[in-house]
Amino acid sequence: MPSSTSRHGSFDRGRLALVFAGIVGTPLIWLAALQTGYTLAYQACDDRSNSWVVVPIVTALAAVIAVTAVVNRGRARFARDRAPMPLLGWIGLGMAALMIVSMVATAIPLMILHPCD
C-alpha cells in the first residue's frame, strides 16, 4: 500500500537543483562579483581605469542571465509536468530576476564614477 498521494517519481532532485540555483546561486554570484570589485578597486585607482571594476560585474551579469534562463527552464518543467512544487519555481525565477536588476544597479555607479572616488 503506497503511503504517498503523489505518483511515483514526481520528486525530481535535478529540477529542484535548477530552481535552487536561482534562489541561492544568483545571490552568491552577485556577492562574489561585488567582492571582486572591492578587491580590484585599488588597482583600478592606480591605473585610473574603470575596467578593473566593470569587467567582473559585467561577467557576473552574464552568468546571472544564464542561470536565470536555466531556472526558467526548470520552472517550466515543474509547470508542464504538474510537479508538486510550482511555487518554488516561481520563487527561483523571481530571485534570479531580482539579482539581474541588482547587478545592473551595481554596475551603473561603477561606470559613471571615477575609480578613486
Backbone atoms as SQL, in Angstrom:
CREATE TABLE atoms (id INTEGER PRIMARY KEY, chain TEXT, resi INTEGER, resn TEXT, atom TEXT, x REAL, y REAL, z REAL);
INSERT INTO atoms VALUES
  (1, 'A', 1, 'MET', 'N', 0.838, -1.179, 0.000),
  (2, 'A', 1, 'MET', 'CA', 0.000, 0.000, 0.000),
  (3, 'A', 1, 'MET', 'C', 0.886, 1.247, 0.000),
  (4, 'A', 2, 'PRO', 'N', 0.741, 2.099, -1.010),
  (5, 'A', 2, 'PRO', 'CA', 1.579, 3.300, -1.078),
  (6, 'A', 2, 'PRO', 'C', 1.196, 4.307, -0.001),
  (7, 'A', 3, 'SER', 'N', 2.222, 4.969, 0.529),
  (8, 'A', 3, 'SER', 'CA', 1.989, 5.930, 1.602),
  (9, 'A', 3, 'SER', 'C', 1.919, 7.360, 1.095),
  (10, 'A', 4, 'SER', 'N', 2.070, 7.555, -0.180),
  (11, 'A', 4, 'SER', 'CA', 2.065, 8.893, -0.735),
  (12, 'A', 4, 'SER', 'C', 0.901, 9.061, -1.698),
  (13, 'A', 5, 'THR', 'N', 0.391, 10.274, -1.767),
  (14, 'A', 5, 'THR', 'CA', -0.707, 10.535, -2.695),
  (15, 'A', 5, 'THR', 'C', -0.207, 10.972, -4.058),
  (16, 'A', 6, 'SER', 'N', 1.078, 11.329, -4.154),
  (17, 'A', 6, 'SER', 'CA', 1.623, 11.728, -5.449),
  (18, 'A', 6, 'SER', 'C', 2.084, 10.487, -6.200),
  (19, 'A', 7, 'ARG', 'N', 2.156, 10.619, -7.503),
  (20, 'A', 7, 'ARG', 'CA', 2.592, 9.477, -8.294),
  (21, 'A', 7, 'ARG', 'C', 4.071, 9.215, -8.061),
  (22, 'A', 8, 'HIS', 'N', 4.468, 7.996, -8.287),
  (23, 'A', 8, 'HIS', 'CA', 5.845, 7.582, -8.040),
  (24, 'A', 8, 'HIS', 'C', 6.804, 8.342, -8.956),
  (25, 'A', 9, 'GLY', 'N', 7.849, 8.890, -8.381),
  (26, 'A', 9, 'GLY', 'CA', 8.862, 9.575, -9.169),
  (27, 'A', 9, 'GLY', 'C', 8.530, 11.022, -9.491),
  (28, 'A', 10, 'SER', 'N', 7.577, 11.637, -8.810),
  (29, 'A', 10, 'SER', 'CA', 7.240, 13.021, -9.126),
  (30, 'A', 10, 'SER', 'C', 8.226, 14.008, -8.519),
  (31, 'A', 11, 'PHE', 'N', 9.010, 13.555, -7.557),
  (32, 'A', 11, 'PHE', 'CA', 10.004, 14.418, -6.933),
  (33, 'A', 11, 'PHE', 'C', 11.325, 14.231, -7.660),
  (34, 'A', 12, 'ASP', 'N', 11.751, 15.230, -8.378),
  (35, 'A', 12, 'ASP', 'CA', 12.965, 15.152, -9.173),
  (36, 'A', 12, 'ASP', 'C', 14.003, 16.088, -8.572),
  (37, 'A', 13, 'ARG', 'N', 15.088, 15.535, -8.088),
  (38, 'A', 13, 'ARG', 'CA', 16.131, 16.346, -7.454),
  (39, 'A', 13, 'ARG', 'C', 16.848, 17.251, -8.447),
  (40, 'A', 14, 'GLY', 'N', 16.927, 16.831, -9.690),
  (41, 'A', 14, 'GLY', 'CA', 17.577, 17.663, -10.708),
  (42, 'A', 14, 'GLY', 'C', 16.823, 18.953, -10.948),
  (43, 'A', 15, 'ARG', 'N', 15.518, 18.846, -11.047),
  (44, 'A', 15, 'ARG', 'CA', 14.706, 20.059, -11.237),
  (45, 'A', 15, 'ARG', 'C', 14.769, 20.948, -10.009),
  (46, 'A', 16, 'LEU', 'N', 14.762, 20.332, -8.852),
  (47, 'A', 16, 'LEU', 'CA', 14.859, 21.104, -7.620),
  (48, 'A', 16, 'LEU', 'C', 16.198, 21.836, -7.549),
  (49, 'A', 17, 'ALA', 'N', 17.269, 21.197, -8.016),
  (50, 'A', 17, 'ALA', 'CA', 18.584, 21.848, -8.040),
  (51, 'A', 17, 'ALA', 'C', 18.579, 23.031, -9.003),
  (52, 'A', 18, 'LEU', 'N', 17.881, 22.898, -10.139),
  (53, 'A', 18, 'LEU', 'CA', 17.786, 24.013, -11.080),
  (54, 'A', 18, 'LEU', 'C', 17.104, 25.213, -10.438),
  (55, 'A', 19, 'VAL', 'N', 16.055, 24.961, -9.695),
  (56, 'A', 19, 'VAL', 'CA', 15.324, 26.053, -9.057),
  (57, 'A', 19, 'VAL', 'C', 16.156, 26.680, -7.951),
  (58, 'A', 20, 'PHE', 'N', 16.836, 25.853, -7.154),
  (59, 'A', 20, 'PHE', 'CA', 17.661, 26.408, -6.085),
  (60, 'A', 20, 'PHE', 'C', 18.880, 27.141, -6.616),
  (61, 'A', 21, 'ALA', 'N', 19.261, 26.907, -7.873),
  (62, 'A', 21, 'ALA', 'CA', 20.327, 27.707, -8.485),
  (63, 'A', 21, 'ALA', 'C', 19.903, 29.169, -8.555),
  (64, 'A', 22, 'GLY', 'N', 18.627, 29.413, -8.783),
  (65, 'A', 22, 'GLY', 'CA', 18.128, 30.782, -8.803),
  (66, 'A', 22, 'GLY', 'C', 17.987, 31.370, -7.423),
  (67, 'A', 23, 'ILE', 'N', 17.572, 30.542, -6.472),
  (68, 'A', 23, 'ILE', 'CA', 17.339, 31.045, -5.115),
  (69, 'A', 23, 'ILE', 'C', 18.651, 31.304, -4.387),
  (70, 'A', 24, 'VAL', 'N', 19.615, 30.421, -4.527),
  (71, 'A', 24, 'VAL', 'CA', 20.869, 30.534, -3.783),
  (72, 'A', 24, 'VAL', 'C', 22.040, 30.943, -4.681),
  (73, 'A', 25, 'GLY', 'N', 22.062, 30.440, -5.905),
  (74, 'A', 25, 'GLY', 'CA', 23.207, 30.668, -6.785),
  (75, 'A', 25, 'GLY', 'C', 23.364, 32.095, -7.260),
  (76, 'A', 26, 'THR', 'N', 22.266, 32.721, -7.663),
  (77, 'A', 26, 'THR', 'CA', 22.381, 34.080, -8.196),
  (78, 'A', 26, 'THR', 'C', 22.821, 35.101, -7.146),
  (79, 'A', 27, 'PRO', 'N', 22.328, 35.044, -5.899),
  (80, 'A', 27, 'PRO', 'CA', 22.886, 35.981, -4.908),
  (81, 'A', 27, 'PRO', 'C', 24.363, 35.731, -4.620),
  (82, 'A', 28, 'LEU', 'N', 24.786, 34.468, -4.681),
  (83, 'A', 28, 'LEU', 'CA', 26.205, 34.186, -4.454),
  (84, 'A', 28, 'LEU', 'C', 27.073, 34.721, -5.590),
  (85, 'A', 29, 'ILE', 'N', 26.577, 34.660, -6.815),
  (86, 'A', 29, 'ILE', 'CA', 27.317, 35.236, -7.943),
  (87, 'A', 29, 'ILE', 'C', 27.436, 36.748, -7.762),
  (88, 'A', 30, 'TRP', 'N', 26.341, 37.389, -7.347),
  (89, 'A', 30, 'TRP', 'CA', 26.364, 38.837, -7.124),
  (90, 'A', 30, 'TRP', 'C', 27.357, 39.199, -6.017),
  (91, 'A', 31, 'LEU', 'N', 27.336, 38.454, -4.917),
  (92, 'A', 31, 'LEU', 'CA', 28.264, 38.736, -3.810),
  (93, 'A', 31, 'LEU', 'C', 29.719, 38.523, -4.233),
  (94, 'A', 32, 'ALA', 'N', 29.985, 37.492, -5.022),
  (95, 'A', 32, 'ALA', 'CA', 31.348, 37.254, -5.495),
  (96, 'A', 32, 'ALA', 'C', 31.813, 38.386, -6.411),
  (97, 'A', 33, 'ALA', 'N', 30.928, 38.860, -7.276),
  (98, 'A', 33, 'ALA', 'CA', 31.281, 39.974, -8.162),
  (99, 'A', 33, 'ALA', 'C', 31.520, 41.251, -7.367),
  (100, 'A', 34, 'LEU', 'N', 30.707, 41.475, -6.361),
  (101, 'A', 34, 'LEU', 'CA', 30.876, 42.663, -5.526),
  (102, 'A', 34, 'LEU', 'C', 32.198, 42.619, -4.767),
  (103, 'A', 35, 'GLN', 'N', 32.531, 41.460, -4.220),
  (104, 'A', 35, 'GLN', 'CA', 33.791, 41.315, -3.500),
  (105, 'A', 35, 'GLN', 'C', 34.983, 41.457, -4.437),
  (106, 'A', 36, 'THR', 'N', 34.875, 40.925, -5.631),
  (107, 'A', 36, 'THR', 'CA', 35.950, 41.066, -6.617),
  (108, 'A', 36, 'THR', 'C', 36.152, 42.535, -6.987),
  (109, 'A', 37, 'GLY', 'N', 35.054, 43.258, -7.146),
  (110, 'A', 37, 'GLY', 'CA', 35.155, 44.693, -7.443),
  (111, 'A', 37, 'GLY', 'C', 35.823, 45.467, -6.324),
  (112, 'A', 38, 'TYR', 'N', 35.488, 45.123, -5.070),
  (113, 'A', 38, 'TYR', 'CA', 36.135, 45.793, -3.941),
  (114, 'A', 38, 'TYR', 'C', 37.624, 45.471, -3.887),
  (115, 'A', 39, 'THR', 'N', 37.971, 44.245, -4.205),
  (116, 'A', 39, 'THR', 'CA', 39.373, 43.852, -4.178),
  (117, 'A', 39, 'THR', 'C', 40.179, 44.557, -5.268),
  (118, 'A', 40, 'LEU', 'N', 39.572, 44.716, -6.429),
  (119, 'A', 40, 'LEU', 'CA', 40.275, 45.332, -7.556),
  (120, 'A', 40, 'LEU', 'C', 40.165, 46.857, -7.578),
  (121, 'A', 41, 'ALA', 'N', 39.515, 47.456, -6.606),
  (122, 'A', 41, 'ALA', 'CA', 39.338, 48.909, -6.603),
  (123, 'A', 41, 'ALA', 'C', 40.674, 49.641, -6.467),
  (124, 'A', 42, 'TYR', 'N', 41.588, 49.101, -5.682),
  (125, 'A', 42, 'TYR', 'CA', 42.892, 49.750, -5.527),
  (126, 'A', 42, 'TYR', 'C', 43.678, 49.711, -6.835),
  (127, 'A', 43, 'GLN', 'N', 43.620, 48.597, -7.535),
  (128, 'A', 43, 'GLN', 'CA', 44.300, 48.503, -8.825),
  (129, 'A', 43, 'GLN', 'C', 43.664, 49.447, -9.845),
  (130, 'A', 44, 'ALA', 'N', 42.348, 49.577, -9.796),
  (131, 'A', 44, 'ALA', 'CA', 41.656, 50.491, -10.710),
  (132, 'A', 44, 'ALA', 'C', 42.053, 51.937, -10.437),
  (133, 'A', 45, 'CYS', 'N', 42.220, 52.269, -9.174),
  (134, 'A', 45, 'CYS', 'CA', 42.628, 53.630, -8.829),
  (135, 'A', 45, 'CYS', 'C', 44.066, 53.892, -9.275),
  (136, 'A', 46, 'ASP', 'N', 44.944, 52.902, -9.103),
  (137, 'A', 46, 'ASP', 'CA', 46.333, 53.074, -9.539),
  (138, 'A', 46, 'ASP', 'C', 46.435, 53.245, -11.048),
  (139, 'A', 47, 'ASP', 'N', 45.650, 52.478, -11.787),
  (140, 'A', 47, 'ASP', 'CA', 45.690, 52.548, -13.252),
  (141, 'A', 47, 'ASP', 'C', 44.777, 53.623, -13.813),
  (142, 'A', 48, 'ARG', 'N', 43.942, 54.202, -12.970),
  (143, 'A', 48, 'ARG', 'CA', 42.944, 55.192, -13.388),
  (144, 'A', 48, 'ARG', 'C', 42.081, 54.660, -14.526),
  (145, 'A', 49, 'SER', 'N', 41.606, 53.436, -14.327),
  (146, 'A', 49, 'SER', 'CA', 40.792, 52.758, -15.334),
  (147, 'A', 49, 'SER', 'C', 39.614, 52.065, -14.651),
  (148, 'A', 50, 'ASN', 'N', 38.413, 52.286, -15.175),
  (149, 'A', 50, 'ASN', 'CA', 37.223, 51.649, -14.613),
  (150, 'A', 50, 'ASN', 'C', 37.100, 50.178, -14.998),
  (151, 'A', 51, 'SER', 'N', 37.883, 49.745, -15.967),
  (152, 'A', 51, 'SER', 'CA', 37.716, 48.374, -16.460),
  (153, 'A', 51, 'SER', 'C', 38.019, 47.326, -15.397),
  (154, 'A', 52, 'TRP', 'N', 38.857, 47.638, -14.427),
  (155, 'A', 52, 'TRP', 'CA', 39.164, 46.687, -13.365),
  (156, 'A', 52, 'TRP', 'C', 37.945, 46.363, -12.517),
  (157, 'A', 53, 'VAL', 'N', 37.021, 47.285, -12.381),
  (158, 'A', 53, 'VAL', 'CA', 35.832, 47.026, -11.564),
  (159, 'A', 53, 'VAL', 'C', 34.591, 46.754, -12.396),
  (160, 'A', 54, 'VAL', 'N', 34.599, 47.150, -13.660),
  (161, 'A', 54, 'VAL', 'CA', 33.422, 46.937, -14.509),
  (162, 'A', 54, 'VAL', 'C', 33.399, 45.525, -15.093),
  (163, 'A', 55, 'VAL', 'N', 34.551, 45.015, -15.480),
  (164, 'A', 55, 'VAL', 'CA', 34.610, 43.695, -16.123),
  (165, 'A', 55, 'VAL', 'C', 34.075, 42.580, -15.219),
  (166, 'A', 56, 'PRO', 'N', 34.436, 42.519, -13.922),
  (167, 'A', 56, 'PRO', 'CA', 33.850, 41.454, -13.090),
  (168, 'A', 56, 'PRO', 'C', 32.326, 41.550, -12.966),
  (169, 'A', 57, 'ILE', 'N', 31.795, 42.765, -12.878),
  (170, 'A', 57, 'ILE', 'CA', 30.342, 42.926, -12.761),
  (171, 'A', 57, 'ILE', 'C', 29.650, 42.511, -14.051),
  (172, 'A', 58, 'VAL', 'N', 30.195, 42.899, -15.187),
  (173, 'A', 58, 'VAL', 'CA', 29.584, 42.539, -16.468),
  (174, 'A', 58, 'VAL', 'C', 29.664, 41.024, -16.687),
  (175, 'A', 59, 'THR', 'N', 30.777, 40.413, -16.325),
  (176, 'A', 59, 'THR', 'CA', 30.912, 38.967, -16.441),
  (177, 'A', 59, 'THR', 'C', 29.914, 38.249, -15.533),
  (178, 'A', 60, 'ALA', 'N', 29.787, 38.726, -14.315),
  (179, 'A', 60, 'ALA', 'CA', 28.824, 38.123, -13.388),
  (180, 'A', 60, 'ALA', 'C', 27.388, 38.352, -13.860),
  (181, 'A', 61, 'LEU', 'N', 27.122, 39.495, -14.476),
  (182, 'A', 61, 'LEU', 'CA', 25.784, 39.752, -15.021),
  (183, 'A', 61, 'LEU', 'C', 25.453, 38.742, -16.111),
  (184, 'A', 62, 'ALA', 'N', 26.418, 38.441, -16.959),
  (185, 'A', 62, 'ALA', 'CA', 26.189, 37.418, -17.987),
  (186, 'A', 62, 'ALA', 'C', 25.940, 36.054, -17.358),
  (187, 'A', 63, 'ALA', 'N', 26.665, 35.736, -16.290),
  (188, 'A', 63, 'ALA', 'CA', 26.449, 34.462, -15.600),
  (189, 'A', 63, 'ALA', 'C', 25.064, 34.405, -14.961),
  (190, 'A', 64, 'VAL', 'N', 24.617, 35.506, -14.365),
  (191, 'A', 64, 'VAL', 'CA', 23.296, 35.535, -13.738),
  (192, 'A', 64, 'VAL', 'C', 22.194, 35.419, -14.788),
  (193, 'A', 65, 'ILE', 'N', 22.382, 36.031, -15.941),
  (194, 'A', 65, 'ILE', 'CA', 21.392, 35.901, -17.016),
  (195, 'A', 65, 'ILE', 'C', 21.321, 34.454, -17.500),
  (196, 'A', 66, 'ALA', 'N', 22.472, 33.789, -17.593),
  (197, 'A', 66, 'ALA', 'CA', 22.484, 32.381, -17.998),
  (198, 'A', 66, 'ALA', 'C', 21.790, 31.507, -16.958),
  (199, 'A', 67, 'VAL', 'N', 22.056, 31.758, -15.685),
  (200, 'A', 67, 'VAL', 'CA', 21.395, 30.988, -14.619),
  (201, 'A', 67, 'VAL', 'C', 19.896, 31.256, -14.631),
  (202, 'A', 68, 'THR', 'N', 19.487, 32.480, -14.918),
  (203, 'A', 68, 'THR', 'CA', 18.064, 32.807, -14.995),
  (204, 'A', 68, 'THR', 'C', 17.380, 32.023, -16.109),
  (205, 'A', 69, 'ALA', 'N', 18.053, 31.878, -17.226),
  (206, 'A', 69, 'ALA', 'CA', 17.482, 31.078, -18.321),
  (207, 'A', 69, 'ALA', 'C', 17.337, 29.619, -17.909),
  (208, 'A', 70, 'VAL', 'N', 18.327, 29.092, -17.193),
  (209, 'A', 70, 'VAL', 'CA', 18.250, 27.706, -16.721),
  (210, 'A', 70, 'VAL', 'C', 17.133, 27.546, -15.696),
  (211, 'A', 71, 'VAL', 'N', 16.999, 28.513, -14.795),
  (212, 'A', 71, 'VAL', 'CA', 15.934, 28.459, -13.777),
  (213, 'A', 71, 'VAL', 'C', 14.564, 28.541, -14.445),
  (214, 'A', 72, 'ASN', 'N', 14.441, 29.351, -15.474),
  (215, 'A', 72, 'ASN', 'CA', 13.167, 29.449, -16.184),
  (216, 'A', 72, 'ASN', 'C', 12.810, 28.114, -16.836),
  (217, 'A', 73, 'ARG', 'N', 13.800, 27.417, -17.366),
  (218, 'A', 73, 'ARG', 'CA', 13.552, 26.088, -17.918),
  (219, 'A', 73, 'ARG', 'C', 13.081, 25.114, -16.840),
  (220, 'A', 74, 'GLY', 'N', 13.720, 25.154, -15.688),
  (221, 'A', 74, 'GLY', 'CA', 13.303, 24.283, -14.587),
  (222, 'A', 74, 'GLY', 'C', 11.899, 24.612, -14.105),
  (223, 'A', 75, 'ARG', 'N', 11.578, 25.901, -14.048),
  (224, 'A', 75, 'ARG', 'CA', 10.229, 26.297, -13.640),
  (225, 'A', 75, 'ARG', 'C', 9.197, 25.821, -14.656),
  (226, 'A', 76, 'ALA', 'N', 9.532, 25.926, -15.924),
  (227, 'A', 76, 'ALA', 'CA', 8.608, 25.478, -16.966),
  (228, 'A', 76, 'ALA', 'C', 8.392, 23.965, -16.894),
  (229, 'A', 77, 'ARG', 'N', 9.445, 23.226, -16.563),
  (230, 'A', 77, 'ARG', 'CA', 9.287, 21.778, -16.407),
  (231, 'A', 77, 'ARG', 'C', 8.391, 21.443, -15.227),
  (232, 'A', 78, 'PHE', 'N', 8.542, 22.190, -14.136),
  (233, 'A', 78, 'PHE', 'CA', 7.653, 21.978, -12.994),
  (234, 'A', 78, 'PHE', 'C', 6.202, 22.186, -13.403),
  (235, 'A', 79, 'ALA', 'N', 5.945, 23.258, -14.134),
  (236, 'A', 79, 'ALA', 'CA', 4.573, 23.571, -14.531),
  (237, 'A', 79, 'ALA', 'C', 4.037, 22.553, -15.542),
  (238, 'A', 80, 'ARG', 'N', 4.870, 22.143, -16.479),
  (239, 'A', 80, 'ARG', 'CA', 4.430, 21.222, -17.520),
  (240, 'A', 80, 'ARG', 'C', 4.126, 19.831, -16.965),
  (241, 'A', 81, 'ASP', 'N', 4.948, 19.361, -16.049),
  (242, 'A', 81, 'ASP', 'CA', 4.771, 18.011, -15.505),
  (243, 'A', 81, 'ASP', 'C', 3.857, 17.976, -14.289),
  (244, 'A', 82, 'ARG', 'N', 3.314, 19.123, -13.932),
  (245, 'A', 82, 'ARG', 'CA', 2.443, 19.223, -12.752),
  (246, 'A', 82, 'ARG', 'C', 3.147, 18.687, -11.500),
  (247, 'A', 83, 'ALA', 'N', 4.400, 19.080, -11.366),
  (248, 'A', 83, 'ALA', 'CA', 5.184, 18.666, -10.204),
  (249, 'A', 83, 'ALA', 'C', 4.618, 19.326, -8.949),
  (250, 'A', 84, 'PRO', 'N', 4.890, 18.768, -7.796),
  (251, 'A', 84, 'PRO', 'CA', 4.266, 19.279, -6.584),
  (252, 'A', 84, 'PRO', 'C', 4.771, 20.634, -6.087),
  (253, 'A', 85, 'MET', 'N', 5.800, 21.203, -6.721),
  (254, 'A', 85, 'MET', 'CA', 6.362, 22.455, -6.214),
  (255, 'A', 85, 'MET', 'C', 6.438, 23.555, -7.258),
  (256, 'A', 86, 'PRO', 'N', 5.338, 23.990, -7.862),
  (257, 'A', 86, 'PRO', 'CA', 5.449, 25.063, -8.861),
  (258, 'A', 86, 'PRO', 'C', 5.773, 26.416, -8.241),
  (259, 'A', 87, 'LEU', 'N', 5.359, 26.642, -6.990),
  (260, 'A', 87, 'LEU', 'CA', 5.654, 27.920, -6.331),
  (261, 'A', 87, 'LEU', 'C', 7.157, 28.102, -6.163),
  (262, 'A', 88, 'LEU', 'N', 7.853, 27.026, -5.876),
  (263, 'A', 88, 'LEU', 'CA', 9.302, 27.102, -5.728),
  (264, 'A', 88, 'LEU', 'C', 9.966, 27.536, -7.027),
  (265, 'A', 89, 'GLY', 'N', 9.427, 27.104, -8.147),
  (266, 'A', 89, 'GLY', 'CA', 9.943, 27.537, -9.447),
  (267, 'A', 89, 'GLY', 'C', 9.754, 29.031, -9.657),
  (268, 'A', 90, 'TRP', 'N', 8.604, 29.553, -9.269),
  (269, 'A', 90, 'TRP', 'CA', 8.356, 30.996, -9.401),
  (270, 'A', 90, 'TRP', 'C', 9.245, 31.799, -8.459),
  (271, 'A', 91, 'ILE', 'N', 9.496, 31.276, -7.266),
  (272, 'A', 91, 'ILE', 'CA', 10.378, 31.972, -6.328),
  (273, 'A', 91, 'ILE', 'C', 11.800, 32.018, -6.876),
  (274, 'A', 92, 'GLY', 'N', 12.272, 30.903, -7.440),
  (275, 'A', 92, 'GLY', 'CA', 13.611, 30.879, -8.039),
  (276, 'A', 92, 'GLY', 'C', 13.739, 31.847, -9.195),
  (277, 'A', 93, 'LEU', 'N', 12.720, 31.898, -10.040),
  (278, 'A', 93, 'LEU', 'CA', 12.748, 32.824, -11.171),
  (279, 'A', 93, 'LEU', 'C', 12.688, 34.276, -10.691),
  (280, 'A', 94, 'GLY', 'N', 11.879, 34.548, -9.680),
  (281, 'A', 94, 'GLY', 'CA', 11.783, 35.907, -9.133),
  (282, 'A', 94, 'GLY', 'C', 13.090, 36.366, -8.513),
  (283, 'A', 95, 'MET', 'N', 13.753, 35.465, -7.783),
  (284, 'A', 95, 'MET', 'CA', 15.035, 35.813, -7.167),
  (285, 'A', 95, 'MET', 'C', 16.098, 36.055, -8.231),
  (286, 'A', 96, 'ALA', 'N', 16.101, 35.247, -9.271),
  (287, 'A', 96, 'ALA', 'CA', 17.074, 35.437, -10.350),
  (288, 'A', 96, 'ALA', 'C', 16.832, 36.763, -11.073),
  (289, 'A', 97, 'ALA', 'N', 15.574, 37.099, -11.311),
  (290, 'A', 97, 'ALA', 'CA', 15.252, 38.376, -11.957),
  (291, 'A', 97, 'ALA', 'C', 15.636, 39.556, -11.058),
  (292, 'A', 98, 'LEU', 'N', 15.417, 39.417, -9.760),
  (293, 'A', 98, 'LEU', 'CA', 15.805, 40.462, -8.814),
  (294, 'A', 98, 'LEU', 'C', 17.318, 40.665, -8.806),
  (295, 'A', 99, 'MET', 'N', 18.067, 39.585, -8.944),
  (296, 'A', 99, 'MET', 'CA', 19.524, 39.705, -8.986),
  (297, 'A', 99, 'MET', 'C', 20.005, 40.365, -10.272),
  (298, 'A', 100, 'ILE', 'N', 19.283, 40.178, -11.378),
  (299, 'A', 100, 'ILE', 'CA', 19.645, 40.891, -12.610),
  (300, 'A', 100, 'ILE', 'C', 19.482, 42.388, -12.398),
  (301, 'A', 101, 'VAL', 'N', 18.386, 42.792, -11.789),
  (302, 'A', 101, 'VAL', 'CA', 18.156, 44.213, -11.509),
  (303, 'A', 101, 'VAL', 'C', 19.223, 44.742, -10.554),
  (304, 'A', 102, 'SER', 'N', 19.572, 43.967, -9.531),
  (305, 'A', 102, 'SER', 'CA', 20.602, 44.389, -8.571),
  (306, 'A', 102, 'SER', 'C', 21.966, 44.524, -9.229),
  (307, 'A', 103, 'MET', 'N', 22.278, 43.606, -10.139),
  (308, 'A', 103, 'MET', 'CA', 23.574, 43.677, -10.815),
  (309, 'A', 103, 'MET', 'C', 23.655, 44.900, -11.724),
  (310, 'A', 104, 'VAL', 'N', 22.575, 45.222, -12.410),
  (311, 'A', 104, 'VAL', 'CA', 22.558, 46.418, -13.261),
  (312, 'A', 104, 'VAL', 'C', 22.689, 47.661, -12.388),
  (313, 'A', 105, 'ALA', 'N', 21.978, 47.683, -11.255),
  (314, 'A', 105, 'ALA', 'CA', 22.073, 48.826, -10.349),
  (315, 'A', 105, 'ALA', 'C', 23.464, 48.950, -9.743),
  (316, 'A', 106, 'THR', 'N', 24.138, 47.846, -9.540),
  (317, 'A', 106, 'THR', 'CA', 25.502, 47.878, -9.025),
  (318, 'A', 106, 'THR', 'C', 26.486, 48.368, -10.084),
  (319, 'A', 107, 'ALA', 'N', 26.223, 48.051, -11.344),
  (320, 'A', 107, 'ALA', 'CA', 27.159, 48.412, -12.419),
  (321, 'A', 107, 'ALA', 'C', 27.075, 49.879, -12.802),
  (322, 'A', 108, 'ILE', 'N', 25.934, 50.516, -12.618),
  (323, 'A', 108, 'ILE', 'CA', 25.768, 51.914, -13.049),
  (324, 'A', 108, 'ILE', 'C', 26.756, 52.863, -12.362),
  (325, 'A', 109, 'PRO', 'N', 26.880, 52.862, -11.022),
  (326, 'A', 109, 'PRO', 'CA', 27.862, 53.776, -10.418),
  (327, 'A', 109, 'PRO', 'C', 29.291, 53.463, -10.793),
  (328, 'A', 110, 'LEU', 'N', 29.594, 52.185, -11.023),
  (329, 'A', 110, 'LEU', 'CA', 30.962, 51.827, -11.399),
  (330, 'A', 110, 'LEU', 'C', 31.339, 52.394, -12.759),
  (331, 'A', 111, 'MET', 'N', 30.358, 52.518, -13.643),
  (332, 'A', 111, 'MET', 'CA', 30.625, 53.066, -14.969),
  (333, 'A', 111, 'MET', 'C', 30.671, 54.591, -14.974),
  (334, 'A', 112, 'ILE', 'N', 30.000, 55.219, -14.024),
  (335, 'A', 112, 'ILE', 'CA', 29.907, 56.677, -14.000),
  (336, 'A', 112, 'ILE', 'C', 31.032, 57.309, -13.171),
  (337, 'A', 113, 'LEU', 'N', 31.280, 56.774, -11.993),
  (338, 'A', 113, 'LEU', 'CA', 32.226, 57.377, -11.082),
  (339, 'A', 113, 'LEU', 'C', 33.672, 57.058, -11.428),
  (340, 'A', 114, 'HIS', 'N', 34.562, 57.927, -11.008),
  (341, 'A', 114, 'HIS', 'CA', 35.993, 57.707, -11.167),
  (342, 'A', 114, 'HIS', 'C', 36.408, 56.612, -10.181),
  (343, 'A', 115, 'PRO', 'N', 37.359, 55.756, -10.521),
  (344, 'A', 115, 'PRO', 'CA', 37.704, 54.648, -9.624),
  (345, 'A', 115, 'PRO', 'C', 38.276, 55.076, -8.278),
  (346, 'A', 116, 'CYS', 'N', 38.818, 56.266, -8.168),
  (347, 'A', 116, 'CYS', 'CA', 39.389, 56.713, -6.905),
  (348, 'A', 116, 'CYS', 'C', 38.387, 57.401, -5.987),
  (349, 'A', 117, 'ASP', 'N', 37.145, 57.561, -6.438),
  (350, 'A', 117, 'ASP', 'CA', 36.128, 58.233, -5.621),
  (351, 'A', 117, 'ASP', 'C', 35.614, 57.345, -4.526);
